[in-house]
Amino acid sequence: MPPLKKYMWVLLVFGWQLSVGQTHAPASLPGKGLRVYVFLSPECPLCKNYTRTLNILATQYAGRLSIYGIVPGKTWKPADLTAFNEKYHLAFPLRQDPDIKLAHSLHATTTPEAILVAADNTIVYQGAIDNWYKTLGQPQNHPTQNYLQDAIDYTLRHETPPVRQTTPVGCLINDF
Protein backbone atom coordinates (compact mmCIF):
# COMPACT_ATOMS: atom_id res chain seq x y z
CA MET A 1 0.00 0.00 0.00
CA PRO A 2 1.31 3.50 -0.79
CA PRO A 3 2.28 5.78 2.10
CA LEU A 4 -0.81 7.03 3.91
CA LYS A 5 0.06 10.73 3.91
CA LYS A 6 0.03 11.01 0.10
CA TYR A 7 -3.72 10.52 -0.06
CA MET A 8 -6.78 12.50 0.81
CA TRP A 9 -9.25 9.82 1.68
CA VAL A 10 -12.97 10.04 1.90
CA LEU A 11 -14.56 8.16 4.76
CA LEU A 12 -18.02 6.92 3.94
CA VAL A 13 -19.33 6.08 7.35
CA PHE A 14 -22.88 4.82 7.47
CA GLY A 15 -24.02 7.31 4.84
CA TRP A 16 -21.91 10.26 6.05
CA GLN A 17 -19.03 11.63 4.04
CA LEU A 18 -15.90 12.99 5.64
CA SER A 19 -12.68 14.03 3.91
CA VAL A 20 -9.33 13.81 5.60
CA GLY A 21 -8.23 17.28 6.57
CA GLN A 22 -11.77 18.67 6.50
CA THR A 23 -12.41 20.73 9.62
CA HIS A 24 -16.18 20.52 9.58
CA ALA A 25 -17.85 17.15 9.89
CA PRO A 26 -21.57 16.44 10.08
CA ALA A 27 -22.77 16.58 13.69
CA SER A 28 -24.34 13.15 13.32
CA LEU A 29 -21.06 11.44 12.43
CA PRO A 30 -20.41 8.80 15.08
CA GLY A 31 -17.31 9.23 17.18
CA LYS A 32 -16.08 12.77 17.37
CA GLY A 33 -12.43 13.12 18.19
CA LEU A 34 -10.01 10.23 18.17
CA ARG A 35 -11.58 7.01 16.90
CA VAL A 36 -10.69 3.50 15.86
CA TYR A 37 -12.45 1.57 13.12
CA VAL A 38 -11.80 -2.16 13.49
CA PHE A 39 -12.92 -4.35 10.62
CA LEU A 40 -14.33 -7.60 11.96
CA SER A 41 -16.02 -10.73 10.70
CA PRO A 42 -18.31 -12.77 12.97
CA GLU A 43 -16.89 -15.99 11.53
CA CYS A 44 -13.18 -15.10 11.57
CA PRO A 45 -11.37 -16.94 14.40
CA LEU A 46 -8.89 -14.08 14.85
CA CYS A 47 -11.70 -11.53 15.15
CA LYS A 48 -13.27 -13.67 17.85
CA ASN A 49 -9.93 -13.93 19.65
CA TYR A 50 -9.33 -10.18 19.47
CA THR A 51 -12.67 -9.19 21.03
CA ARG A 52 -11.10 -9.42 24.49
CA THR A 53 -8.23 -7.08 23.52
CA LEU A 54 -10.63 -4.65 21.85
CA ASN A 55 -12.94 -4.66 24.86
CA ILE A 56 -9.99 -3.86 27.12
CA LEU A 57 -8.95 -0.97 24.85
CA ALA A 58 -12.53 0.36 24.69
CA THR A 59 -12.75 0.34 28.48
CA GLN A 60 -9.22 1.64 29.07
CA TYR A 61 -9.64 4.60 26.72
CA ALA A 62 -13.33 5.32 27.38
CA GLY A 63 -13.96 9.04 27.11
CA ARG A 64 -10.73 9.63 25.19
CA LEU A 65 -11.52 7.75 21.98
CA SER A 66 -14.32 5.79 20.34
CA ILE A 67 -13.95 2.30 18.92
CA TYR A 68 -16.30 1.06 16.19
CA GLY A 69 -16.47 -2.52 15.04
CA ILE A 70 -17.19 -2.57 11.30
CA VAL A 71 -18.52 -5.73 9.67
CA PRO A 72 -18.04 -5.43 5.90
CA GLY A 73 -20.34 -7.10 3.38
CA LYS A 74 -23.96 -8.05 2.84
CA THR A 75 -23.51 -11.62 4.05
CA TRP A 76 -24.45 -10.78 7.61
CA LYS A 77 -27.97 -10.39 8.90
CA PRO A 78 -28.69 -8.09 11.86
CA ALA A 79 -29.27 -11.23 13.97
CA ASP A 80 -25.70 -12.38 13.18
CA LEU A 81 -24.27 -9.10 14.44
CA THR A 82 -26.48 -9.20 17.54
CA ALA A 83 -25.37 -12.76 18.29
CA PHE A 84 -21.67 -11.84 17.85
CA ASN A 85 -22.13 -8.77 20.05
CA GLU A 86 -23.86 -10.75 22.78
CA LYS A 87 -21.48 -13.71 22.70
CA TYR A 88 -18.37 -11.56 23.04
CA HIS A 89 -19.93 -8.82 25.21
CA LEU A 90 -18.56 -6.05 22.99
CA ALA A 91 -17.76 -2.83 24.82
CA PHE A 92 -18.05 -0.85 21.58
CA PRO A 93 -20.73 -0.48 18.88
CA LEU A 94 -20.81 -2.90 15.98
CA ARG A 95 -21.92 -1.57 12.59
CA GLN A 96 -22.34 -3.15 9.18
CA ASP A 97 -20.69 -1.80 6.03
CA PRO A 98 -22.95 -3.64 3.55
CA ASP A 99 -21.57 -2.09 0.38
CA ILE A 100 -17.99 -2.17 1.71
CA LYS A 101 -17.69 1.57 1.04
CA LEU A 102 -15.90 2.30 4.28
CA ALA A 103 -13.54 -0.65 3.84
CA HIS A 104 -12.70 0.44 0.29
CA SER A 105 -12.27 4.10 1.16
CA LEU A 106 -9.84 3.21 3.96
CA HIS A 107 -8.13 0.50 1.91
CA ALA A 108 -8.96 -2.07 4.56
CA THR A 109 -8.29 -5.59 3.27
CA THR A 110 -8.42 -7.85 6.28
CA THR A 111 -10.42 -8.78 9.34
CA PRO A 112 -9.28 -7.91 11.92
CA GLU A 113 -7.71 -4.65 10.78
CA ALA A 114 -7.57 -1.47 12.87
CA ILE A 115 -7.50 2.10 11.62
CA LEU A 116 -6.87 4.93 14.06
CA VAL A 117 -8.27 8.27 12.87
CA ALA A 118 -7.35 11.53 14.62
CA ALA A 119 -9.79 14.31 15.48
CA ASP A 120 -8.67 16.18 12.33
CA ASN A 121 -9.59 13.05 10.30
CA THR A 122 -6.05 12.04 9.41
CA ILE A 123 -5.19 8.38 9.54
CA VAL A 124 -2.66 7.93 12.34
CA TYR A 125 -2.24 4.15 12.20
CA GLN A 126 -3.48 1.29 10.02
CA GLY A 127 -2.87 -2.44 10.32
CA ALA A 128 -2.65 -5.20 12.87
CA ILE A 129 -3.87 -4.73 16.43
CA ASP A 130 -0.64 -6.29 17.72
CA ASN A 131 1.84 -9.00 16.74
CA TRP A 132 0.07 -11.87 18.50
CA TYR A 133 -0.30 -13.60 15.12
CA LYS A 134 2.69 -13.61 12.78
CA THR A 135 0.78 -15.67 10.19
CA LEU A 136 -2.60 -17.38 10.10
CA GLY A 137 -2.75 -20.26 12.55
CA GLN A 138 0.55 -19.39 14.22
CA PRO A 139 -0.05 -17.29 17.33
CA GLN A 140 2.65 -16.46 19.83
CA ASN A 141 1.99 -17.05 23.53
CA HIS A 142 1.33 -13.32 23.88
CA PRO A 143 1.97 -10.21 21.81
CA THR A 144 5.27 -8.41 22.21
CA GLN A 145 4.26 -5.33 20.21
CA ASN A 146 0.93 -3.59 20.74
CA TYR A 147 0.74 -1.50 17.57
CA LEU A 148 -2.76 -0.07 18.04
CA GLN A 149 -2.38 0.69 21.74
CA ASP A 150 1.00 2.31 21.15
CA ALA A 151 -0.44 4.46 18.34
CA ILE A 152 -3.30 5.52 20.62
CA ASP A 153 -0.91 6.39 23.46
CA TYR A 154 1.38 8.44 21.20
CA THR A 155 -1.56 10.25 19.65
CA LEU A 156 -3.06 11.09 23.03
CA ARG A 157 0.32 12.62 23.97
CA HIS A 158 0.20 14.63 20.71
CA GLU A 159 3.17 12.72 19.32
CA THR A 160 3.59 10.81 16.06
CA PRO A 161 3.62 7.05 16.57
CA PRO A 162 6.88 5.40 15.46
CA VAL A 163 4.88 2.65 13.71
CA ARG A 164 2.17 4.07 11.46
CA GLN A 165 1.38 1.02 9.35
CA THR A 166 1.66 -2.75 9.62
CA THR A 167 0.34 -5.66 7.60
CA PRO A 168 -2.70 -7.19 9.29
CA VAL A 169 -3.02 -10.97 9.59
CA GLY A 170 -6.47 -12.50 9.23
CA CYS A 171 -9.30 -13.21 6.84
CA LEU A 172 -9.58 -11.23 3.61
CA ILE A 173 -12.51 -8.85 3.18
CA ASN A 174 -14.65 -10.14 0.31
CA ASP A 175 -16.79 -8.04 -2.03
CA PHE A 176 -20.02 -9.88 -1.33
ZATORDREN-436514 format. One record per residue (C-alpha): x negated, y, z negated. Coordinates in steps of 0.02 Angstrom, whole numbers, padded with zeros to 5 digits, always signed. Last residue first. Layout:
XYZ ...
! end
This chain:
+01001-00494+00066 +00840-00402+00101 +00733-00507-00016 +00626-00442-00159 +00479-00561-00181 +00465-00660-00342 +00323-00625-00462 +00151-00549-00479 +00135-00360-00464 -00017-00283-00380 -00083-00138-00481 -00069+00051-00467 -00109+00204-00573 -00244+00133-00686 -00344+00270-00773 -00181+00353-00829 -00179+00541-00803 -00159+00636-00966 -00010+00732-01035 -00016+00631-01199 +00153+00554-01151 +00078+00512-00982 -00069+00422-01060 +00045+00320-01173 +00165+00276-01031 +00022+00223-00917 -00050+00115-01057 +00119+00034-01087 +00138-00004-00902 -00037-00075-00879 -00046-00179-01037 -00213-00266-01010 -00264-00421-01110 -00098-00511-01090 -00067-00666-01194 -00099-00852-01176 -00133-00823-00992 +00003-00865-00867 -00027-00970-00711 +00137-01013-00628 +00130-00869-00505 -00039-00783-00510 -00135-00681-00639 +00015-00680-00756 -00003-00594-00925 -00092-00450-00837 +00032-00314-00886 +00194-00237-00822 +00132-00260-00644 +00144-00122-00516 +00174+00064-00501 +00112+00208-00610 +00133+00397-00617 +00259+00419-00477 +00302+00602-00470 +00479+00652-00515 +00433+00809-00617 +00489+00715-00774 +00367+00576-00731 +00414+00414-00644 +00344+00247-00703 +00375+00105-00581 +00378-00074-00644 +00385-00232-00539 +00464-00395-00596 +00521-00439-00467 +00421-00393-00314 +00415-00279-00163 +00448-00104-00228 +00407+00025-00095 +00492+00160-00198 +00613+00205-00058 +00635+00022-00015 +00677-00033-00192 +00795+00115-00214 +00884+00078-00052 +00899-00108-00086 +01078-00104-00019 +01147-00182-00177 +01034-00090-00302 +01117-00158-00459 +01096-00078-00629 +01041-00145-00799 +01036-00024-00944 +00903-00042-01079 +00888-00141-01241 +00928-00303-01150 +00996-00441-01260 +00919-00578-01152 +01074-00686-01135 +01193-00538-01139 +01107-00439-01002 +01084-00592-00892 +01268-00638-00915 +01324-00460-00877 +01214-00455-00722 +01285-00619-00659 +01463-00562-00698 +01435-00405-00593 +01398-00519-00445 +01222-00539-00380 +01176-00581-00203 +01198-00402-00142 +01017-00355-00169 +00902-00272-00295 +00926-00287-00483 +00859-00128-00565 +00824-00126-00752 +00815+00053-00810 +00698+00115-00946 +00716+00289-01017 +00576+00387-01099 +00537+00482-01259 +00698+00452-01356 +00666+00266-01369 +00482+00230-01336 +00461+00082-01453 +00638+00017-01424 +00626+00018-01234 +00447-00049-01242 +00500-00193-01356 +00647-00233-01243 +00531-00232-01092 +00412-00354-01176 +00555-00471-01225 +00633-00460-01051 +00466-00509-00974 +00496-00697-00983 +00663-00684-00892 +00585-00577-00758 +00445-00704-00743 +00569-00847-00720 +00659-00755-00578 +00845-00800-00576 +00916-00638-00648 +00801-00537-00535 +00717-00380-00598 +00646-00217-00531 +00590-00108-00675 +00623+00078-00656 +00535+00175-00793 +00579+00350-00845 +00501+00512-00908 +00621+00656-00909 +00804+00639-00869 +00865+00461-00859 +01020+00440-00754 +01053+00572-00622 +01217+00657-00666 +01139+00829-00684 +01079+00822-00504 +00892+00857-00494 +00809+01026-00479 +00620+01037-00481 +00588+00933-00325 +00411+00864-00329 +00466+00691-00280 +00634+00702-00195 +00795+00649-00282 +00952+00581-00202 +01096+00513-00303 +01201+00365-00242 +01144+00241-00373 +00967+00304-00368 +00901+00346-00197 +00728+00408-00238 +00648+00502-00095 +00462+00491-00084 +00339+00625-00040 +00186+00526+00003 -00002+00550-00005 -00003+00537-00195 +00040+00352-00195 -00114+00289-00105 -00066+00175+00040 +00000+00000+00000 
! end
